[in-house]
């Protein structure tokens, strides 16, 4: 099996290397990786991790071997996962509590952008409390985390019925507009998702 691993003798610190097949726990499925994405945090790790370390957190692929304990999706399932490392390998052992089924109408490339950005956006939402009727400003909403935040907040605040719409209030999204600092005190939450 091959993986992109840290190699100090390579100019970009990455080298396609032959590695051992992953070892499994009973609650882990073997996933054949078809797509992955790059995250700023793991790119920073390339300069400090030791030789042989395999980056990669966001993966999408096909379950080649289901978990021995019967948890998780069956063989042949299209899945997305968040792993701690080794996502830049051909196959990864993934705990079934970190796997989700990818619908047939979602491409592997699109699904690969979800794990880190999506969980970051979800954590922000959970720490923000009830945002019904509140004003939220998301800077950098065109990036992965910002667009996930905007989508998550809109989904959480979307009214289910006309009467609940009145009770919950409305959400305004400010996009592609320059906001001066005096406006910030009027916001109940300002989420900065600008990369850098």
Protein Blocks (a to p, Z undefined) as FASTA:
>chain_A
ZZddddfkbfnlpacdddddddddfkbccdddfbdcddfklmmmmmmmcehiaghjbdcd
ddfbdcfklpajdehiacddddfbhklcfbdcddfklgccddfklcfklmmmmmmmmmmm
mmmmmmnopaehiacddehklbmklmmmmmmmmmmmpcfbfklmmmnopadddehiacdf
klmmmpmbdcdfbeZZ
